Amino acid sequence: MEFVMPILEGAWRYVLTLRISDYLDIALMAYAIYWLLKLVGTSKVESVGKVILLFLLALMLSDAFSLNGIYFLLSHILSLGALALVQPLRAHAAGLGH
């Protein structure tokens, strides 16, 4: 019990430092992950444009409301997505030279 109490006290001190935006950030991230897993499972994405617009809107809102966890994830996903779009174009351009 001597080992557990300092860990629980430290965790409680951390919980007390969380702001409302942190709780909102965690809840929105959990819902977004649930929604994405559900979307991937159905594989019925109606329009890629709608998904991209929704993604960009979520990125702007997470920045505006200081939802740091969501903004971090979305900005990194955006950079990977841009890389995924550029890579086929680069391969195609390299093929044109031959």
DSSP file (Angstrom, degrees, kcal/mol; ACC not computed):
  #  RESIDUE AA STRUCTURE BP1 BP2  ACC     N-H-->O    O-->H-N    N-H-->O    O-->H-N    TCO  KAPPA ALPHA  PHI   PSI    X-CA   Y-CA   Z-CA
    1    1 A M     >        0   0    0      0, 0.0     4,-2.0     0, 0.0     0, 0.0   0.000 360.0 360.0 360.0 -29.7    0.0    0.0    0.0
    2    2 A E  T  4  +     0   0    0      1,-0.2     0, 0.0     2,-0.2     0, 0.0   0.823 360.0  48.0 -64.2 -30.1    3.0    2.3    0.6
    3    3 A F  T  > S+     0   0    0      1,-0.1     4,-0.7     2,-0.1    -1,-0.2   0.845 112.0  47.7 -78.0 -35.2    3.9    2.0   -3.0
    4    4 A V  H  > S+     0   0    0      1,-0.2     4,-2.4     2,-0.2     3,-0.3   0.869  99.6  64.9 -77.9 -38.7    0.4    2.6   -4.4
    5    5 A M  H  X S+     0   0    0     -4,-2.0     4,-2.6     1,-0.2     5,-0.2   0.891 100.5  49.1 -59.1 -45.7   -0.5    5.7   -2.4
    6    6 A P  H  > S+     0   0    0      0, 0.0     4,-2.2     0, 0.0    -1,-0.2   0.874 112.0  50.7 -62.7 -33.3    2.2    8.1   -3.9
    7    7 A I  H  X S+     0   0    0     -4,-0.7     4,-2.3    -3,-0.3    -2,-0.2   0.930 112.1  45.8 -67.3 -45.1    1.2    7.0   -7.4
    8    8 A L  H  X S+     0   0    0     -4,-2.4     4,-2.4     2,-0.2    -1,-0.2   0.886 112.4  51.1 -65.5 -38.7   -2.5    7.7   -6.7
    9    9 A E  H  X S+     0   0    0     -4,-2.6     4,-2.2    -5,-0.2    -1,-0.2   0.909 111.2  48.3 -65.0 -41.4   -1.7   11.1   -5.1
   10   10 A G  H  X S+     0   0    0     -4,-2.2     4,-1.8    -5,-0.2    -2,-0.2   0.899 111.7  49.3 -64.3 -41.0    0.4   12.1   -8.1
   11   11 A A  H  X S+     0   0    0     -4,-2.3     4,-2.3     2,-0.2    -2,-0.2   0.906 110.5  50.7 -64.7 -41.1   -2.3   11.0  -10.5
   12   12 A W  H  X S+     0   0    0     -4,-2.4     4,-2.0     1,-0.2    -2,-0.2   0.895 108.4  52.0 -65.1 -39.8   -4.9   13.0   -8.5
   13   13 A R  H  X S+     0   0    0     -4,-2.2     4,-0.8     1,-0.2    -1,-0.2   0.885 110.2  49.7 -62.3 -37.5   -2.7   16.1   -8.6
   14   14 A Y  H >X S+     0   0    0     -4,-1.8     3,-0.8     1,-0.2     4,-0.6   0.916 108.1  52.1 -66.5 -43.3   -2.4   15.7  -12.3
   15   15 A V  H >< S+     0   0    0     -4,-2.3     3,-1.0     1,-0.2    -2,-0.2   0.874 105.6  56.3 -60.7 -37.3   -6.2   15.4  -12.7
   16   16 A L  H 3< S+     0   0    0     -4,-2.0    -1,-0.2     1,-0.2    -2,-0.2   0.745 102.8  55.7 -68.0 -22.8   -6.7   18.6  -10.7
   17   17 A T  H << S+     0   0    0     -4,-0.8    -1,-0.2    -3,-0.8    -2,-0.2   0.602  84.3 107.3 -85.0 -10.8   -4.5   20.5  -13.2
   18   18 A L    <<  -     0   0    0     -3,-1.0     2,-0.2    -4,-0.6    -3,-0.0  -0.411  61.0-143.5 -70.0 141.8   -6.6   19.5  -16.2
   19   19 A R    >>  -     0   0    0     -2,-0.1     4,-1.6     1,-0.1     3,-0.5  -0.530  27.7-103.9 -96.9 169.4   -8.7   22.2  -17.7
   20   20 A I  H 3> S+     0   0    0      1,-0.2     4,-2.5     2,-0.2     5,-0.2   0.874 122.2  57.9 -60.2 -37.7  -12.2   21.9  -19.2
   21   21 A S  H 3> S+     0   0    0      1,-0.2     4,-2.4     2,-0.2    -1,-0.2   0.826 102.1  55.3 -64.8 -29.6  -10.7   22.1  -22.7
   22   22 A D  H <> S+     0   0    0     -3,-0.5     4,-2.3     2,-0.2    -1,-0.2   0.919 108.9  46.3 -67.3 -42.7   -8.5   19.1  -21.9
   23   23 A Y  H  X S+     0   0    0     -4,-1.6     4,-2.5     2,-0.2    -2,-0.2   0.909 113.9  48.5 -64.1 -41.4  -11.5   17.0  -21.0
   24   24 A L  H  X S+     0   0    0     -4,-2.5     4,-2.7     1,-0.2     5,-0.2   0.900 109.8  53.3 -63.3 -40.7  -13.3   18.2  -24.1
   25   25 A D  H  X S+     0   0    0     -4,-2.4     4,-2.2     2,-0.2    -2,-0.2   0.919 110.6  46.0 -59.3 -46.6  -10.1   17.3  -26.1
   26   26 A I  H  X S+     0   0    0     -4,-2.3     4,-2.4     2,-0.2    -2,-0.2   0.917 113.6  48.8 -65.1 -44.2  -10.1   13.8  -24.7
   27   27 A A  H  X S+     0   0    0     -4,-2.5     4,-2.2     1,-0.2    -2,-0.2   0.913 113.0  46.9 -64.6 -42.2  -13.8   13.2  -25.3
   28   28 A L  H  X S+     0   0    0     -4,-2.7     4,-2.6     2,-0.2    -1,-0.2   0.880 111.3  51.6 -67.7 -37.3  -13.6   14.5  -28.9
   29   29 A M  H  X S+     0   0    0     -4,-2.2     4,-2.5    -5,-0.2     5,-0.2   0.924 110.1  49.2 -64.5 -42.9  -10.6   12.4  -29.7
   30   30 A A  H  X S+     0   0    0     -4,-2.4     4,-2.2     1,-0.2    -2,-0.2   0.920 113.6  46.2 -62.1 -43.4  -12.3    9.3  -28.4
   31   31 A Y  H  X S+     0   0    0     -4,-2.2     4,-2.9     2,-0.2    -2,-0.2   0.903 111.8  51.5 -66.9 -39.8  -15.4   10.0  -30.5
   32   32 A A  H  X S+     0   0    0     -4,-2.6     4,-2.7     2,-0.2    -2,-0.2   0.904 110.6  48.1 -63.9 -41.2  -13.3   10.8  -33.6
   33   33 A I  H  X S+     0   0    0     -4,-2.5     4,-2.4     2,-0.2    -1,-0.2   0.920 113.0  48.6 -65.2 -42.8  -11.4    7.5  -33.2
   34   34 A Y  H  X S+     0   0    0     -4,-2.2     4,-2.2    -5,-0.2    -2,-0.2   0.934 112.8  48.2 -59.7 -46.4  -14.7    5.7  -32.8
   35   35 A W  H  X S+     0   0    0     -4,-2.9     4,-2.4     1,-0.2    -2,-0.2   0.901 111.9  49.0 -63.1 -42.5  -16.2    7.4  -35.8
   36   36 A L  H  X S+     0   0    0     -4,-2.7     4,-2.7     2,-0.2     5,-0.2   0.905 111.3  49.3 -65.4 -41.3  -13.1    6.7  -38.0
   37   37 A L  H  X S+     0   0    0     -4,-2.4     4,-1.9     1,-0.2    -1,-0.2   0.894 112.7  48.0 -64.7 -38.1  -13.2    3.0  -37.0
   38   38 A K  H  X S+     0   0    0     -4,-2.2     4,-1.5    -5,-0.2    -2,-0.2   0.894 112.3  49.6 -66.8 -40.2  -16.8    2.8  -37.8
   39   39 A L  H  X S+     0   0    0     -4,-2.4     4,-1.8     1,-0.2     5,-0.5   0.904 111.4  47.8 -65.7 -43.4  -16.3    4.6  -41.2
   40   40 A V  H  < S+     0   0    0     -4,-2.7    -1,-0.2     1,-0.2    -2,-0.2   0.876 108.6  56.1 -66.3 -36.7  -13.4    2.3  -42.1
   41   41 A G  H  < S+     0   0    0     -4,-1.9    -1,-0.2    -5,-0.2    -2,-0.2   0.848 112.3  40.6 -64.9 -34.7  -15.5   -0.8  -41.2
   42   42 A T  H  < S-     0   0    0     -4,-1.5    -1,-0.2    -3,-0.1    -2,-0.2   0.795  86.3-157.2 -84.3 -28.3  -18.4    0.2  -43.5
   43   43 A S     <  +     0   0    0     -4,-1.8     2,-0.3    -5,-0.2    -3,-0.1   0.772  52.3 125.0  53.9  31.8  -16.1    1.3  -46.4
   44   44 A K        +     0   0    0     -5,-0.5     2,-0.8     3,-0.0    -1,-0.1  -0.505  28.1 165.0-114.6  61.9  -19.0    3.4  -47.7
   45   45 A V        -     0   0    0     -2,-0.3     3,-0.2     1,-0.2    -5,-0.0  -0.701  21.3-161.7 -79.3 114.4  -17.3    6.8  -47.9
   46   46 A E        +     0   0    0     -2,-0.8     2,-0.4     1,-0.2    -1,-0.2   0.911  68.9   5.9 -68.5 -43.4  -19.6    8.8  -50.1
   47   47 A S     >  -     0   0    0      1,-0.1     4,-1.5    -3,-0.1    -1,-0.2  -0.970  50.3-153.2-148.7 128.1  -17.3   11.6  -51.1
   48   48 A V  H  > S+     0   0    0     -2,-0.4     4,-2.4     1,-0.2     5,-0.2   0.858 100.5  59.8 -66.1 -34.0  -13.6   12.1  -50.5
   49   49 A G  H  > S+     0   0    0      1,-0.2     4,-2.5     2,-0.2    -1,-0.2   0.892 103.1  50.5 -61.4 -40.7  -14.2   15.9  -50.7
   50   50 A K  H  > S+     0   0    0      2,-0.2     4,-2.5     1,-0.2    -1,-0.2   0.902 110.8  49.5 -63.8 -40.7  -16.6   15.9  -47.8
   51   51 A V  H  X S+     0   0    0     -4,-1.5     4,-2.3     2,-0.2    -2,-0.2   0.907 111.4  48.7 -65.7 -41.7  -14.2   14.0  -45.7
   52   52 A I  H  X S+     0   0    0     -4,-2.4     4,-2.6     2,-0.2    -2,-0.2   0.919 112.3  48.1 -65.5 -43.1  -11.4   16.4  -46.5
   53   53 A L  H  X S+     0   0    0     -4,-2.5     4,-2.4     2,-0.2    -2,-0.2   0.910 112.3  49.0 -63.7 -41.7  -13.5   19.4  -45.7
   54   54 A L  H  X S+     0   0    0     -4,-2.5     4,-2.4     2,-0.2    -1,-0.2   0.897 111.2  50.9 -63.4 -39.9  -14.6   17.9  -42.5
   55   55 A F  H  X S+     0   0    0     -4,-2.3     4,-2.1     2,-0.2    -2,-0.2   0.932 111.5  46.3 -62.4 -47.2  -11.0   17.1  -41.6
   56   56 A L  H  X S+     0   0    0     -4,-2.6     4,-2.4     2,-0.2    -2,-0.2   0.876 111.6  52.0 -65.8 -37.0   -9.9   20.7  -42.3
   57   57 A L  H  X S+     0   0    0     -4,-2.4     4,-2.7     2,-0.2     5,-0.2   0.917 109.9  49.1 -63.4 -43.5  -12.8   22.1  -40.3
   58   58 A A  H  X S+     0   0    0     -4,-2.4     4,-2.4     1,-0.2    -2,-0.2   0.875 110.3  52.0 -63.1 -37.4  -11.9   19.9  -37.4
   59   59 A L  H  X S+     0   0    0     -4,-2.1     4,-1.6     2,-0.2    -2,-0.2   0.925 112.1  44.9 -64.7 -44.7   -8.3   21.1  -37.7
   60   60 A M  H  X S+     0   0    0     -4,-2.4     4,-2.4     2,-0.2    -2,-0.2   0.909 114.8  48.1 -67.2 -41.4   -9.3   24.7  -37.7
   61   61 A L  H  X S+     0   0    0     -4,-2.7     4,-2.4     1,-0.2     6,-0.2   0.893 109.3  52.5 -67.4 -38.9  -11.7   24.3  -34.8
   62   62 A S  H  <>S+     0   0    0     -4,-2.4     5,-2.7    -5,-0.2     9,-0.2   0.857 112.4  46.4 -66.0 -32.8   -9.2   22.3  -32.7
   63   63 A D  H ><5S+     0   0    0     -4,-1.6     3,-0.9     3,-0.2    -2,-0.2   0.908 112.5  49.6 -71.8 -42.4   -6.7   25.2  -33.2
   64   64 A A  H 3<5S+     0   0    0     -4,-2.4    -2,-0.2     1,-0.2    -1,-0.2   0.863 116.8  40.5 -65.6 -36.6   -9.3   27.9  -32.4
   65   65 A F  T 3<5S-     0   0    0     -4,-2.4    -1,-0.2    -5,-0.1    -2,-0.2   0.291 111.1-117.8 -97.2  10.6  -10.4   26.1  -29.2
   66   66 A S  T < 5 +     0   0    0     -3,-0.9     2,-1.4     1,-0.2    -3,-0.2   0.877  52.9 161.7  56.2  42.8   -6.9   25.1  -28.1
   67   67 A L     >< -     0   0    0     -5,-2.7     4,-2.6    -6,-0.2     5,-0.2  -0.696  14.0-179.1 -90.2  83.6   -7.6   21.4  -28.2
   68   68 A N  H  > S+     0   0    0     -2,-1.4     4,-2.4     1,-0.2    -1,-0.2   0.817  70.6  52.4 -62.3 -38.6   -3.9   20.6  -28.3
   69   69 A G  H  > S+     0   0    0      2,-0.2     4,-2.2     1,-0.2    -1,-0.2   0.938 114.1  42.3 -64.4 -46.7   -4.2   16.8  -28.6
   70   70 A I  H  > S+     0   0    0      2,-0.2     4,-3.0     1,-0.2     5,-0.3   0.919 114.4  51.3 -65.9 -43.2   -6.6   16.8  -31.5
   71   71 A Y  H  X S+     0   0    0     -4,-2.6     4,-2.6    -9,-0.2     5,-0.2   0.907 109.5  51.0 -61.9 -41.3   -4.7   19.6  -33.3
   72   72 A F  H  X S+     0   0    0     -4,-2.4     4,-1.9    -5,-0.2    -1,-0.2   0.946 114.0  43.3 -60.2 -49.4   -1.4   17.6  -32.9
   73   73 A L  H  X S+     0   0    0     -4,-2.2     4,-2.5     1,-0.2    -2,-0.2   0.933 116.0  47.0 -63.7 -46.2   -2.9   14.4  -34.3
   74   74 A L  H  X S+     0   0    0     -4,-3.0     4,-2.6     1,-0.2    -1,-0.2   0.894 110.8  51.3 -65.9 -39.4   -4.7   16.2  -37.2
   75   75 A S  H  X S+     0   0    0     -4,-2.6     4,-1.9    -5,-0.3    -1,-0.2   0.884 112.8  45.9 -67.0 -36.0   -1.7   18.3  -38.2
   76   76 A H  H  X S+     0   0    0     -4,-1.9     4,-2.0    -5,-0.2    -2,-0.2   0.881 112.4  50.3 -72.9 -36.6    0.5   15.2  -38.3
   77   77 A I  H  X S+     0   0    0     -4,-2.5     4,-2.6     2,-0.2    -2,-0.2   0.897 109.2  53.5 -64.2 -38.8   -2.2   13.2  -40.2
   78   78 A L  H  X S+     0   0    0     -4,-2.6     4,-2.4     2,-0.2    -2,-0.2   0.910 108.1  48.8 -62.4 -42.7   -2.4   16.2  -42.7
   79   79 A S  H  X S+     0   0    0     -4,-1.9     4,-1.8     1,-0.2    -1,-0.2   0.885 113.1  47.4 -66.6 -36.7    1.3   16.1  -43.3
   80   80 A L  H  X S+     0   0    0     -4,-2.0     4,-2.2     2,-0.2    -2,-0.2   0.882 111.3  51.8 -69.0 -37.3    1.3   12.4  -43.9
   81   81 A G  H  X S+     0   0    0     -4,-2.6     4,-1.7     2,-0.2    -2,-0.2   0.892 108.5  50.4 -65.2 -39.9   -1.7   12.8  -46.2
   82   82 A A  H  X S+     0   0    0     -4,-2.4     4,-2.1     1,-0.2    -1,-0.2   0.900 110.9  49.6 -64.4 -39.7    0.1   15.4  -48.2
   83   83 A L  H  X S+     0   0    0     -4,-1.8     4,-2.1     1,-0.2    -2,-0.2   0.892 108.7  52.7 -64.7 -39.3    3.0   13.1  -48.5
   84   84 A A  H  < S+     0   0    0     -4,-2.2    -1,-0.2     1,-0.2    -2,-0.2   0.821 111.5  46.8 -67.0 -30.5    0.8   10.3  -49.7
   85   85 A L  H  X S+     0   0    0     -4,-1.7     4,-0.8     1,-0.1    -2,-0.2   0.857 113.6  47.2 -77.4 -35.4   -0.7   12.6  -52.4
   86   86 A V  H  X S+     0   0    0     -4,-2.1     4,-2.5     1,-0.2     5,-0.2   0.840  99.3  68.7 -75.8 -33.4    2.7   13.8  -53.6
   87   87 A Q  H  X S+     0   0    0     -4,-2.1     4,-2.2     1,-0.2     5,-0.2   0.903 100.1  45.5 -58.3 -47.6    4.3   10.4  -53.8
   88   88 A P  H  > S+     0   0    0      0, 0.0     4,-2.4     0, 0.0    -1,-0.2   0.880 112.8  52.5 -65.0 -34.0    2.3    9.1  -56.7
   89   89 A L  H  X S+     0   0    0     -4,-0.8     4,-2.5     2,-0.2    -2,-0.2   0.903 109.4  49.2 -65.4 -39.5    2.7   12.3  -58.6
   90   90 A R  H  X S+     0   0    0     -4,-2.5     4,-2.2     2,-0.2    -1,-0.2   0.913 111.4  48.6 -64.8 -42.4    6.5   12.1  -58.1
   91   91 A A  H  X S+     0   0    0     -4,-2.2     4,-1.6     2,-0.2    -2,-0.2   0.887 112.4  49.1 -65.7 -38.5    6.5    8.5  -59.4
   92   92 A H  H  X S+     0   0    0     -4,-2.4     4,-1.3     2,-0.2    -2,-0.2   0.910 110.5  49.9 -66.6 -42.4    4.4    9.5  -62.4
   93   93 A A  H  X S+     0   0    0     -4,-2.5     4,-0.8     1,-0.2    -2,-0.2   0.879 109.2  52.3 -64.8 -37.3    6.7   12.5  -63.2
   94   94 A A  H  < S+     0   0    0     -4,-2.2     3,-0.4     1,-0.2     4,-0.4   0.855 106.9  53.9 -66.2 -33.9    9.8   10.2  -62.9
   95   95 A G  H >< S+     0   0    0     -4,-1.6     3,-0.8     1,-0.2    -1,-0.2   0.792  99.9  61.4 -70.4 -28.0    8.1    7.8  -65.4
   96   96 A L  H 3< S+     0   0    0     -4,-1.3    -1,-0.2     1,-0.2    -2,-0.2   0.793  96.5  60.0 -68.0 -27.9    7.6   10.6  -67.9
   97   97 A G  T 3<        0   0    0     -4,-0.8    -1,-0.2    -3,-0.4    -2,-0.2   0.649 360.0 360.0 -75.4 -14.9   11.3   11.2  -68.2
   98   98 A H    <         0   0    0     -3,-0.8    -1,-0.2    -4,-0.4    -2,-0.2   0.463 360.0 360.0 -91.8 360.0   12.1    7.7  -69.4
